């Protein structure tokens, strides 16, 4: 199997194509697609991304464009480059680590109250509305 074939089955970003009607630079379009895939669970922590060269080839982009997107994602903590081993989704990529820790603490505390999920969601919505009463629903 060639590297290009391996890429086509390994991640959801291999199908990335630049939207020519979008005036956003291609590296930012790619960056947004990777973040979207992480947040939706299509890319999971620890998952290896295609190599810069392989993704550039399949997406029809310049190698430097893909490298720029990967560097930007690395700087913001979504991925980490591990030299020759490749680029991987970080363990904390799907959200801010402090928010994740706060959510876990909340879940542990709320579990002791024996509430169902619907009740918890309503409580959280009410609390968020109380913090920002002028926000639209």
N, C-alpha and C positions, 0 to 999 in steps of 0.2 A: 504494500500500500504506500502511495506517495504521501509526502507531508501535506500536500494540498487536499488529498482525499481524507486524511486524518482530521484536518481542520474542519472539513464539511460536516463531520459527525460529532465533533467534540464540544462546540459551544454555540449559543444562539447568535453570537456576533459575526459568525462567518458569512451570514447572508446580508450583512450591512451594505447598503448602497447610499451614496450621497444623494440627497434630494436637490436637484439642480434649481428648483424653484425657491428653495430656502436660501436666504442670503447669509446664513450663519456659516462661518468657515468650516470646511470639512472636518478638521480635527475636533471641533466642538460638537459637530453632529455625531461623530463617532463616540466621543466622550459621553454625550447624553445617552446614546444607545447602550453603552456599557453600564452606566449608572441605572438606567431603566431596567436592564436585565438583572442587575444585582438586587434592586429593590423589589422586583416582581418574583424573585426566587429562581429565575431561569439560570442565573449564575450564582453559585453558592460559595461560601468561604472555603478557601483551600483549592478551589478549582483553577486549573491552569488555563490561561488565555492562549490563543494562537500566537505564534511568534510574530514579531513585527513584519518580517519579510513575507510570511505566509498570508497574513491578513491583508497586507498591502496588495499582494497578488490577487487574492480572491475578491477584494473589494474594489480593485482598480484604482488604488490610491498610491501616492508616492510613499516610499518607505519613511521618509522624514515626517510625513503627515501622521502616520500611525504612531511613530515614535513620540511625536509631540503630544498626541492624545494620551498615550501610555504614561508619559512623564507627568502630565497634568493630573491624571488619575492617581499616580503614585504620590505626588505632592499633597493631594487631598485625602490620602489614606484609604482609597477604595481598592487599590491594588498595590502589590510590592514586587519590584524587580529583584530576582535572585540570581543575577548574573547569567551564566550559561544555562542554569536550570530553567529559566523562563520567568514569566510574569504570572502572578497568582492573585486571586481575589483574597483580600485580607479578612481576618476573623471578625473584625469590627466594621466591615464595609457596608453592611446594610443599615447602619444608623450610628448616631453618635453614641459612644461608649457610656457616657454619663446618663443619657436617656435610657439606654438599654438596662443599665444597672438600676435606675429609678423604677423602671417598669417591672423588673424582676422583684425588687423590694415591695412594690405596691401589690403585685400578684401574690406574693407570699403572705402579706398582711391581710389582704382581702379574702384569701382562701380560708382563713381562720373564722371568717364571719359567716360562712356557709351560704353565700349568695350565688344565684345562678348567673350565667354570663350576661343575659339581658339586663338584669338588675345592675350589674357592674358597669355595663356600657352606659346605662342611663345616669348613674352616679357620676361617671367621668364626664359625660356631656354637660350635666348640670354644673359640675365644678369648673369646667372650661368656660361655660357661659358666665358664671359668676366672676371669673377673672377678667373677662372681656365682654361686658353686657352689650356693647354697641356693635359687636361682630354680627355679620349676616350668617344665617344658617346654611 
